[in-house]
Amino acid sequence: MPPSERRFSAIGAPWRIDTEEPLDDAGFERVLALVEEFDRAYSRFRDDSLVARLARDGGTVDFPEDAEPMFALYAALYRATDGALTPLVGASLEQLGYDPAYRLTPRWPALPSPAWDDRLRVEGSRVTAAEPVLLDVGAAGKGALVDLVSAELRAVGVGGATVDASGDLLHTAPEPLRVALEHPYDSSLAIGVVEVSGAICASAANRRAWADGLHHVLDGRTGLPVREVAATWVLSETALEADGLATALFLTDPERLLGDFDFRWVRMFTDGSADYSDDLPGEVFAA
Amino acid sequence: MTDRSMPRTLRSSRTALVSLAGVGLLGTLAGCAGGAEAEESGTGSSTGADSAGARSYADGTYEADGSYRSPGGQQTVTVSITLADDTVTAVTVTPHATDPNAKQFQGQFAGAIADQVVGRDIDSLNVSRVAGSSLTSSGFNDAVEQIKADAAE
C-alpha cells in the first residue's frame, strides 16, 4: 500500500491519488489549483468558464497552452470516426437534456452536432468560432486532466503515483497495477482483469444515463446515443489518448485507430459479447 | 490467433455486424442489421428512437466482398452471412491481405472475440483498482432520482 493517499472531488467525479512518496499539503494544494483551473476553462456546467464564453459570445478564446494536445487528439479522432466523435457535441447533449440545470428531459428530434469545419478554427490552444458554439470535452477532457495532475506530481517531487479519476487512471509507479474491468450492468462484477503500466481509461454508458436509452456517449452525426456498444477500455501511454480512444471505440472499429495510435483495447457490446486486442496484457472472462 | 489467413467464424451476430459496419459493407447489409436489432433484447440500452421497420429476407447464406480503408491502403474481405428467420446465425470473415502491413492491420481488426462475457465477483479477483464508467456527481444522480420519482407518480 503506498504511503500517501489523497481523495477529492473534481469535474463531477471522485478522484484518488496514491503516491509512493508522501504528498504534502503544499503539493496537494498545487494539484487542486490545477484541477480548478481546468474546470474554469472547460466546464460547460459553470457560466464563468471559457467554454461558456465561447457558447455565449463566440469569437476567439485562448485556452491554456496545455490544451494543444487535447485539441489535436480531438481533430484526429474526428477524422477517424468520420465526425462521430466531436467536441461540438455539446448542443446535441443539451438537446437530449444533459444540460447545466440537469433538465434530463429530451427535446425531439435529436440534434446532430455541427460540422467542425463550418464552425470552428483551432490553432494550437486558440479556438475561434464565428458564431457562438458549445464545446464539450467529455470524450477526452478527464484523461487530459489526469495527465496534467500526474505531471504536476512529478514537478513537486512525488514521481511514482497512481492518479485515479474514476474511470480514467494513470499509473507511473514501477510495478504494474492489477485492474478489474467493471461489468457495465453490475458493478459488483468484472468481465476481465488487466495489468496496467501507464494509462487505462474506461467508458461506459451505464452511469450517466437518465432515461430510456439516453446516455452521454453520442454519435455527433445523429445526436443520438450509441446503442451497440456497452463499454470500452483502452490501455495506452497517456490518459488523454486512452480516454479519447475509449470514446472513439463506441463510434468506430479499432482498425480505424490502430494505424495512428498504439493501444490495447476491450469492447463489450450490448448483447453481452466482446472483442479485444490479441495482445491484451490480461484476460477477458468468456463463456 | 496464430494463423491470420484462416477464415474466422464469428458466432455472435451482433459483434460481427458492428464490425461489418466498419468495413464499408453497411449499405449492402443494412437490412440485416435492422433485423438483428429487432431481435435484440434490451439489456439496458434500448431506445425508442429507432425507426427501422420490419423487413423480411429469404433464408440462406449470402456472400459479398467488401473493402475498407486502412492505414496500409485499401483492403478487401469476403463476408459470408447465414440468415434464418431474418436473424443472422453465422458470419465468416475472410481477409484478403495483400501485403504484410495490411495483413497486420486485418489481424488487429479481427482481434479476439468473446461470444458472451462472464462476470466474476470483483472481490474474488485480488485487484488494486476497478475501471468502470465514471462515478457521477451527486447533482446528476439526484436529478435522475427526481425524474424516476416523477415518472412513478
Interface residues (C-beta under 8 A of the other chain):
Chain A: S9 G12 A13 P14 Y102 L104 T105 A110 K142 T162 D164 A165 S166 G167 D168 L169 L177 R178 V179 A180 L181 E182 H183 P184 Y185 D186 S187 S188 L189 A190 I191 G192 V193 V196 I200 C201 A202 S203 A204 A205 N206 R207 R208 A209 W210 A211 D212 G213 L214 H215 L224 P225 R227 E228 V229 A230 A231 W233 T252 D253 P254 E255 R256 L258 G259 D260 W265 M268 F269 T270 D271 G272 S273 A274 D275 Y276 S277 D278 L280 V284 F285 A286 A287
Chain B: M1 S12 R14 T15 V18 S19 A21 G22 V23 E37 E40 T43 G44 S45 S46 T47 G48 A49 D50 Y68 S70 P71 G72 F105 Q106 G107 Q108 F109 G111 A112 I113 A114 D115 Q116 V117 V118 G119 R120 D121 I122 D123 L125 N126 V127 S128 R129 V130 A131 G132 S133 S134 L135 T136 S137 G139 F140 D142 A143 V144 I147
